[in-house]
Amino acid sequence: MKRQYIDRLALALIALGLGYAATIFVVELSRGTHMGNWVWERHQNLFSWYSRPLFILPAAYYAYRRKLGYIIGFMLLMATSLFWFAAPEQIPEAVSSYLAWEKKMFFTNENRVPMFALIAAVLLFLVVFFFAFWQRNPWYGVLVINLGTLAKIVVSLTMGGAAGTAAIVPSVTSLCMINAIAGFIWIRVRKRA
């Protein structure tokens, strides 16, 4: 009964989030807004950076329960959260430098290899991460997300130089939150056993 309630709540959140995303997207599209620029400007809002654990954690929970539709729903929420929040009036220098580097490296570069490498790396990370939970081995999932986040930081610093430092705080914050929740669950499981 408790799981059914959680599932209904999750479906409602997915529907609300995707409905909101579709609404604001369609409104801007109907205004003739250049959608690429609109999304990019809104992505500069740090709430879109810090919100990722809010989607990856429930998706991992549903991977553990082997409910593919919920995983897809939460991943769609994470993807659309790039443009949920209004473009910030003031953008910290570190953030604008990082995003300028990211845009140049992955999106405006004539060489498409970095963009395809990024897409492949993200997809591989997500497949391995969710596979660990699907196989009911959450500790491998936690290991994968730790390694993936550390790899993101290393790539950002190595390839982005000083601009790459902007990725550190949001990445480490997300990692601390995920590890704290994993630790809390581990303590509860041990107490039950």
ZAMAR-973666 format. One record per residue: residue number from 1; residue in three letters; x, y, z of N, C-alpha, C, O in turn. Coordinates in steps of 0.001 Angstrom, whole numbers, plus 500000, padded with zeros to 6 digits. Layout:
BEGIN
NODE   seq   type   n.east   n.north     n.up   ca.east   ca.north    ca.up   c.east   c.north     c.up   o.east   o.north     o.up
NODE   NUM    ALA        X         Y        Z         X          Y        Z        X         Y        Z        X         Y        Z
...
***
This chain:
BEGIN
NODE   seq   type   n.east   n.north     n.up   ca.east   ca.north    ca.up   c.east   c.north     c.up   o.east   o.north     o.up
NODE     1    MET   500815    498803   500000    500000     500000   500000   500862    501267   500000   500577    502219   499274
NODE     2    LYS   501922    501268   500823    502810     502420   500890   503505    502638   499543   503657    503775   499095
NODE     3    ARG   503926    501542   498902    504578     501661   497599   503629    502195   496543   504031    502981   495685
NODE     4    GLN   502370    501776   496599    501393     502285   495628   501206    503788   495796   501089    504519   494813
NODE     5    TYR   501180    504243   497037    501053     505675   497303   502274    506421   496748   502130    507462   496107
NODE     6    ILE   503468    505889   496997    504700     506505   496490   504680    506527   494963   505057    507525   494348
NODE     7    ASP   504242    505432   494358    504182     505364   492892   503218    506408   492327   503528    507070   491337
NODE     8    ARG   502058    506555   492952    501084     507563   492484   501642    508971   492640   501478    509817   491761
NODE     9    LEU   502296    509209   493756    502905     510513   493990   503987    510789   492938   504070    511891   492396
NODE    10    ALA   504815    509775   492658    505869     509923   491650   505274    510215   490278   505768    511084   489559
NODE    11    LEU   504212    509495   489909    503563     509746   488622   502991    511159   488555   503073    511821   487520
NODE    12    ALA   502415    511612   489658    501869     512975   489694   502985    514009   489525   502821    514986   488795
NODE    13    LEU   504113    513796   490195    505249     514714   490075   505809    514724   488652   506132    515779   488107
NODE    14    ILE   505917    513537   488063    506401     513450   486684   505454    514189   485744   505889    514961   484890
NODE    15    ALA   504152    513946   485910    503160     514598   485047   503194    516115   485225   503154    516855   484241
NODE    16    LEU   503266    516584   486472    503320     518028   486727   504583    518652   486139   504523    519693   485485
NODE    17    GLY   505718    518013   486376    506984     518548   485875   507029    518592   484356   507445    519594   483773
NODE    18    LEU   506606    517515   483715    506619     517486   482247   505557    518422   481671   505765    519032   480622
NODE    19    GLY   504423    518534   482359    503397     519474   481918   503894    520906   481987   503669    521697   481071
NODE    20    TYR   504574    521235   483083    505156     522572   483236   506177    522833   482143   506160    523887   481506
NODE    21    ALA   507083    521854   481922    508117     522009   480897   507495    522207   479521   507925    523078   478764
NODE    22    ALA   506483    521402   479192    505826     521511   477888   505140    522868   477738   505196    523484   476673
NODE    23    THR   504502    523324   478797    503783     524596   478741   504727    525763   478472   504495    526555   477559
NODE    24    ILE   505795    525869   479271    506691     527016   479077   507416    526916   477737   507712    527935   477114
NODE    25    PHE   507703    525690   477291    508371     525504   476001   507454    525946   474860   507877    526685   473971
NODE    26    VAL   506206    525494   474887    505247     525838   473831   504959    527338   473819   504851    527938   472749
NODE    27    VAL   504835    527945   474994    504592     529391   475060   505728    530144   474376   505485    531032   473559
NODE    28    GLU   506961    529792   474708    508109     530474   474094   508189    530189   472597   508506    531079   471807
NODE    29    LEU   507906    528964   472216    507927     528593   470798   506895    529403   470026   507168    529872   468921
NODE    30    SER   505705    529569   470608    504641     530330   469938   504985    531818   469829   504452    532515   468966
NODE    31    ARG   505863    532298   470690    506310     533697   470624   507389    533894   469567   507781    535025   469280
NODE    32    GLY   507868    532803   468991    508935     532899   467989   510318    532994   468592   511263    533414   467925
NODE    33    THR   510441    532608   469846    511724     532658   470544   512698    531655   469918   512305    530560   469518
NODE    34    HIS   513979    532048   469841    515017     531107   469399   515229    530119   470547   515817    530467   471571
NODE    35    MET   514754    528900   470372    514685     527960   471491   516052    527544   472020   516206    527343   473225
NODE    36    GLY   517031    527414   471159    518370     527054   471622   518929    528089   472574   519456    527746   473633
NODE    37    ASN   518816    529359   472200    519300     530443   473069   518485    530523   474354   519031    530753   475433
NODE    38    TRP   517176    530332   474229    516297     530400   475400   516673    529333   476427   516791    529622   477618
NODE    39    VAL   516858    528103   475957    517252     527010   476857   518620    527305   477464   518822    527126   478666
NODE    40    TRP   519547    527750   476642    520909     528007   477121   520931    529097   478186   521634    528975   479190
NODE    41    GLU   520162    530161   477968    520122     531248   478953   519537    530762   480281   520023    531136   481348
NODE    42    ARG   518509    529941   480218    517880     529438   481442   518777    528411   482142   518730    528273   483364
NODE    43    HIS   519584    527701   481371    520507     526715   481948   521577    527391   482806   522228    526737   483620
NODE    44    GLN   521754    528682   482626    522742     529399   483427   522274    529612   484866   523065    530011   485721
NODE    45    ASN   521003    529350   485139    520481     529431   486497   521001    528218   487273   520779    527076   486869
NODE    46    LEU   521680    528467   488368    522328     527372   489105   521342    526380   489705   521734    525270   490063
NODE    47    PHE   520056    526758   489825    519075     525785   490307   519018    524572   489379   518792    523452   489835
NODE    48    SER   519221    524791   488081    519205     523654   487154   520416    522751   487375   520361    521564   487055
NODE    49    TRP   521486    523283   487904    522679     522482   488192   522502    521687   489481   522867    520514   489561
NODE    50    TYR   521933    522349   490487    521812     521719   491802   520610    520786   491914   520527    520016   492872
NODE    51    SER   519695    520831   490983    518473     520026   491087   518660    518580   490629   517757    517768   490830
NODE    52    ARG   519761    518235   490040    519917     516901   489442   519724    515732   490399   519121    514732   490007
NODE    53    PRO   520216    515814   491655    519959     514675   492563   518475    514443   492824   518068    513325   493141
NODE    54    LEU   517664    515490   492693    516228     515329   492907   515597    514403   491864   514498    513890   492072
NODE    55    PHE   516285    514194   490757    515775     513327   489698   516522    512000   489645   515915    510957   489403
NODE    56    ILE   517820    512030   489868    518616     510800   489748   518316    509827   490884   518336    508613   490682
NODE    57    LEU   518035    510355   492085    517756     509471   493222   516449    508692   493055   516455    507476   493245
NODE    58    PRO   515314    509347   492705    514107     508551   492491   514233    507616   491293   513652    506531   491292
NODE    59    ALA   514984    508027   490276    515186     507145   489124   515956    505892   489546   515662    504792   489081
NODE    60    ALA   516946    506065   490430    517688     504908   490936   516774    503998   491759   516857    502773   491662
NODE    61    TYR   515912    504597   492561    514945     503827   493354   514062    502973   492431   513814    501799   492707
NODE    62    TYR   513598    503576   491340    512733     502818   490434   513528    501833   489577   512962    500849   489100
NODE    63    ALA   514802    502068   489373    515636     501061   488714   515759    499843   489631   515710    498703   489168
NODE    64    TYR   515918    500089   490929    515991     498994   491895   514692    498185   491883   514704    496964   492036
NODE    65    ARG   513579    498888   491698    512277     498212   491651   511918    497717   490243   510863    497116   490037
NODE    66    ARG   512803    497975   489286    512654     497532   487894   511392    498084   487239   510602    497340   486659
NODE    67    LYS   511216    499383   487341    510079     500066   486719   510624    501076   485708   510910    502227   486038
NODE    68    LEU   510756    500609   484477    511405     501380   483423   510689    502702   483129   511347    503719   482912
NODE    69    GLY   509377    502702   483118    508633     503925   482824   508949    505054   483790   509052    506210   483381
NODE    70    TYR   509104    504732   485055    509428     505739   486054   510852    506276   485846   511106    507470   486005
NODE    71    ILE   511765    505379   485490    513150     505806   485224   513148    506814   484082   513759    507878   484179
NODE    72    ILE   512453    506469   482998    512383     507369   481844   511735    508691   482239   512198    509758   481834
NODE    73    GLY   510669    508624   483027    509992     509836   483474   510908    510767   484243   510939    511968   483977
NODE    74    PHE   511658    510223   485198    512552     511070   485991   513731    511583   485172   514227    512679   485432
NODE    75    MET   514190    510810   484188    515267     511291   483319   514763    512409   482398   515505    513341   482089
NODE    76    LEU   513512    512317   481964    512927     513411   481181   512803    514670   482034   513036    515779   481554
NODE    77    LEU   512435    514489   483298    512382     515639   484204   513760    516274   484343   513887    517498   484330
NODE    78    MET   514787    515445   484475    516135     515985   484627   516550    516738   483361   517152    517809   483445
NODE    79    ALA   516232    516186   482196    516595     516849   480941   515856    518178   480782   516449    519178   480377
NODE    80    THR   514567    518185   481101    513801     519423   480923   514094    520447   482014   513811    521633   481841
NODE    81    SER   514658    520000   483136    514963     520953   484212   516026    521966   483777   516242    522966   484462
NODE    82    LEU   516684    521716   482657    517631     522696   482116   516959    524046   481877   517602    525091   481981
NODE    83    PHE   515666    524021   481556    514994     525280   481246   513796    525575   482157   512952    526398   481804
NODE    84    TRP   513709    524938   483287    512609     525209   484228   512719    526579   484879   511710    527240   485125
NODE    85    PHE   513929    526998   485152    514152     528188   485965   514485    529380   485080   515149    529236   484054
NODE    86    ALA   514026    530541   485481    514256     531758   484699   515741    532040   484540   516554    531706   485402
NODE    87    ALA   516071    532658   483424    517466     533060   483208   517859    534035   484312   517105    534959   484616
NODE    88    PRO   519016    533843   484907    519413     534728   486013   519742    536131   485505   520227    536312   484387
NODE    89    GLU   519466    537114   486355    519804     538499   485997   521306    538707   486048   521874    539397   485201
NODE    90    GLN   521942    538114   487032    523395     538219   487169   523973    536808   487131   523505    535916   487839
NODE    91    ILE   524979    536618   486310    525616     535307   486192   527026    535425   486758   527809    536263   486313
NODE    92    PRO   527352    534577   487749    528719     534620   488281   529739    534392   487159   529510    533601   486244
NODE    93    GLU   530848    535089   487249    531886     535005   486211   532333    533565   485967   532530    533158   484822
NODE    94    ALA   532494    532792   487053    532947     531400   486905   531930    530589   486105   532313    529764   485275
NODE    95    VAL   530634    530816   486345    529583     530073   485646   529558    530449   484173   529498    529569   483314
NODE    96    SER   529605    531762   483860    529566     532165   482454   530803    531681   481711   530708    531305   480543
NODE    97    SER   531964    531682   482365    533185     531177   481726   533077    529679   481452   533463    529196   480388
NODE    98    TYR   532538    528948   482450    532398     527497   482279   531435    527177   481148   531724    526321   480311
NODE    99    LEU   530297    527853   481114    529310     527583   480079   529808    528016   478706   529489    527377   477704
NODE   100    ALA   530591    529098   478648    531174     529517   477366   532146    528453   476866   532171    528132   475678
NODE   101    TRP   532952    527906   477788    533869     526831   477407   533090    525601   476951   533414    524994   475930
NODE   102    GLU   532060    525236   477719    531249     524064   477390   530582    524224   476017   530580    523296   475208
NODE   103    LYS   530024    525397   475770    529351     525664   474492   530340    525584   473337   530048    524987   472301
NODE   104    LYS   531517    526193   473520    532542     526174   472471   533036    524756   472220   533211    524337   471075
NODE   105    MET   533258    524024   473307    533825     522681   473194   532843    521689   472577   533212    520901   471707
NODE   106    PHE   531603    521734   473028    530671     520676   472654   529631    521067   471602   529098    520195   470916
NODE   107    PHE   529336    522353   471464    528205     522703   470612   528545    523583   469418   527909    523457   468371
NODE   108    THR   529525    524468   469541    529833     525332   468401   531135    524935   467725   531546    525569   466753
NODE   109    ASN   531769    523922   468211    532998     523416   467623   532665    522745   466288   531712    521970   466203
NODE   110    GLU   533443    523037   465252    533206     522394   463955   533487    520904   464019   532889    520122   463280
NODE   111    ASN   534395    520510   464902    534683     519094   465110   533592    518520   466015   533475    518928   467170
NODE   112    ARG   532810    517599   465516    531675     517038   466262   532075    515907   467213   531230    515399   467949
NODE   113    VAL   533325    515513   467209    533769     514409   468061   533531    514698   469542   533016    513825   470240
NODE   114    PRO   533885    515897   470063    533627     516147   471489   532152    516032   471861   531820    515498   472919
NODE   115    MET   531263    516532   470995    529830     516462   471304   529354    515012   471341   528617    514625   472247
NODE   116    PHE   529771    514208   470361    529359     512808   470345   530012    512026   471488   529404    511112   472047
NODE   117    ALA   531242    512386   471831    531910     511739   472970   531169    512054   474271   531008    511183   475127
NODE   118    LEU   530718    513305   474414    529951     513697   475601   528649    512906   475676   528317    512357   476727
NODE   119    ILE   527918    512844   474583    526652     512108   474556   526889    510640   474889   526157    510059   475690
NODE   120    ALA   527911    510037   474277    528218     508618   474531   528605    508399   475988   528182    507416   476597
NODE   121    ALA   529408    509305   476558    529847     509161   477952   528662    509262   478908   528564    508486   479858
NODE   122    VAL   527762    510217   478661    526591     510385   479529   525683    509168   479431   525213    508660   480449
NODE   123    LEU   525432    508699   478215    524579     507516   478039   525193    506279   478689   524494    505511   479350
NODE   124    LEU   526498    506085   478503    527180     504941   479117   527090    505019   480638   526807    504021   481301
NODE   125    PHE   527333    506213   481189    527229     506400   482632   525834    506022   483125   525702    505282   484100
NODE   126    LEU   524791    506526   482458    523423     506258   482901   523073    504783   482787   522421    504232   483674
NODE   127    VAL   523496    504137   481708    523207     502711   481533   523875    501897   482638   523234    501039   483245
NODE   128    VAL   525145    502152   482903    525869     501400   483935   525278    501695   485314   525109    500787   486129
NODE   129    PHE   524969    502956   485570    524396     503357   486854   523070    502653   487103   522883    502037   488152
NODE   130    PHE   522145    502740   486148    520832     502125   486332   520898    500608   486287   520101    499933   486939
NODE   131    PHE   521838    500065   485524    521997     498607   485488   522390    498076   486864   521911    497023   487284
NODE   132    ALA   523254    498798   487558    523666     498375   488909   522452    498299   489830   522310    497340   490589
NODE   133    PHE   521578    499298   489772    520377     499272   490617   519385    498218   490130   518739    497549   490937
NODE   134    TRP   519265    498072   488816    518357     497064   488251   518758    495671   488722   517903    494820   488969
NODE   135    GLN   520060    495445   488846    520576     494156   489319   520550    494059   490842   521086    493115   491422
NODE   136    ARG   519931    495032   491474    519765     495105   492932   521113    495153   493662   521308    494530   494705
NODE   137    ASN   522025    495915   493071    523324     496122   493686   523562    497634   493826   524347    498224   493083
NODE   138    PRO   522870    498243   494792    522949     499704   494897   524346    500218   495221   524669    501359   494891
NODE   139    TRP   525175    499405   495856    526509     499902   496211   527379    500075   494975   528238    500957   494949
NODE   140    TYR   527176    499250   493948    527872     499488   492683   527331    500765   492041   528082    501523   491428
NODE   141    GLY   526030    500997   492183    525442     502231   491668   526038    503456   492335   526343    504445   491668
NODE   142    VAL   526204    503395   493652    526815     504512   494385   528270    504697   493941   528735    505825   493775
NODE   143    LEU   528981    503587   493750    530360     503657   493256   530400    504305   491872   531252    505153   491606
NODE   144    VAL   529479    503905   490991    529431     504456   489628   529173    505964   489657   529822    506719   488934
NODE   145    ILE   528234    506398   490487    527938     507838   490505   529096    508629   491106   529358    509757   490689
NODE   146    ASN   529785    508049   492079    530967     508720   492627   532065    508838   491580   532658    509902   491406
NODE   147    LEU   532332    507735   490882    533375     507758   489846   532987    508677   488693   533827    509409   488170
NODE   148    GLY   531716    508641   488296    531252     509502   487209   531367    510973   487549   531765    511782   486711
NODE   149    THR   531018    511321   488786    531100     512726   489203   532552    513179   489291   532888    514291   488881
NODE   150    LEU   533406    512317   489825    534829     512663   489884   535415    512798   488478   536252    513668   488234
NODE   151    ALA   534981    511943   487556    535439     512048   486166   534988    513370   485551   535742    514008   484816
NODE   152    LYS   533755    513778   485854    533261     515062   485335   534127    516205   485839   534473    517110   485079
NODE   153    ILE   534477    516166   487115    535310     517224   487691   536684    517236   487024   537197    518296   486664
NODE   154    VAL   537278    516048   486862    538605     515956   486249   538578    516467   484811   539458    517225   484404
NODE   155    VAL   537567    516053   484039    537449     516508   482646   537248    518020   482608   537861    518709   481792
NODE   156    SER   536386    518540   483495    536135     519984   483519   537404    520761   483824   537677    521778   483186
NODE   157    LEU   538181    520294   484792    539416     520990   485151   540502    520804   484107   541236    521743   483798
NODE   158    THR   540611    519595   483562    541662     519305   482588   541419    520039   481272   542325    520659   480715
NODE   159    MET   540187    519960   480789    539899     520541   479478   539430    521990   479569   539642    522773   478644
NODE   160    GLY   538796    522344   480677    538253     523697   480806   539160    524663   481522   538903    525867   481532
NODE   161    GLY   540231    524150   482128    541155     525017   482842   540471    525726   483994   539716    525116   484752
NODE   162    ALA   540737    527014   484122    540168     527798   485223   538646    527825   485156   537986    527860   486194
NODE   163    ALA   538081    527808   483953    536621     527817   483818   536012    526543   484398   534873    526554   484864
NODE   164    GLY   536760    525457   484371    536266     524178   484872   535999    524143   486353   535308    523247   486837
NODE   165    THR   536537    525107   487087    536318     525124   488537   534849    525367   488895   534423    525022   489997
NODE   166    ALA   534080    525946   487992    532658     526219   488268   531860    524932   488453   530805    524945   489087
NODE   167    ALA   532350    523829   487909    531633     522555   488031   531879    521873   489369   531154    520945   489728
NODE   168    ILE   532875    522308   490104    533269     521598   491323   532199    521662   492406   531773    520620   492904
NODE   169    VAL   531758    522851   492779    530826     522981   493909   529498    522265   493643   529055    521500   494499
NODE   170    PRO   528839    522479   492488    527589     521739   492262   527797    520220   492230   526967    519467   492739
NODE   171    SER   528900    519775   491635    529164     518333   491549   529416    517733   492925   528867    516682   493257
NODE   172    VAL   530236    518391   493717    530550     517884   495055   529320    517949   495963   529095    517046   496769
NODE   173    THR   528525    519013   495833    527296     519127   496619   526350    517973   496311   525809    517344   497221
NODE   174    SER   526153    517697   495017    525299     516573   494614   525845    515261   495149   525097    514424   495654
NODE   175    LEU   527152    515090   495032    527782     513855   495493   527618    513681   496996   527337    512577   497464
NODE   176    CYS   527791    514755   497753    527615     514675   499213   526179    514301   499567   525947    513491   500465
NODE   177    MET   525218    514891   498862    523812     514590   499125   523515    513116   498831   522871    512434   499628
NODE   178    ILE   523983    512642   497699    523724     511255   497303   524395    510293   498274   523790    509302   498683
NODE   179    ASN   525636    510576   498647    526345     509697   499580   525724    509729   500976   525695    508710   501667
NODE   180    ALA   525230    510895   501393    524572     510986   502701   523296    510147   502715   523022    509446   503689
NODE   181    ILE   522525    510218   501647    521298     509427   501568   521632    507939   501511   520967    507128   502156
NODE   182    ALA   522660    507578   500740    523087     506168   500673   523538    505686   502053   523221    504568   502456
NODE   183    GLY   524277    506530   502772    524712     506162   504125   523549    505991   505077   523542    505072   505896
NODE   184    PHE   522558    506877   504975    521363     506787   505811   520620    505475   505536   520195    504791   506467
NODE   185    ILE   520470    505135   504279    519789     503874   503911   520585    502683   504420   520001    501725   504926
NODE   186    TRP   521900    502724   504295    522751     501618   504748   522596    501415   506258   522507    500280   506724
NODE   187    ILE   522562    502513   507023    522395     502423   508487   521032    501808   508817   520935    500959   509704
NODE   188    ARG   519982    502230   508110    518644     501679   508372   518574    500192   508039   517959    499418   508773
NODE   189    VAL   519198    499795   506945    519192     498373   506559   519944    497542   507596   519508    496446   507948
NODE   190    ARG   521062    498054   508082    521822     497321   509098   521053    497205   510394   521120    496176   511065
NODE   191    LYS   520320    498250   510757    519518     498179   511995   518417    497150   511874   518105    496462   512847
NODE   192    ARG   517818    497030   510694    516766     496037   510500   517330    494603   510568   516675    493678   511047
NODE   193    ALA   518566    494461   510073    519188     493137   510069   519726    492836   511434   520293    491766   511651
***
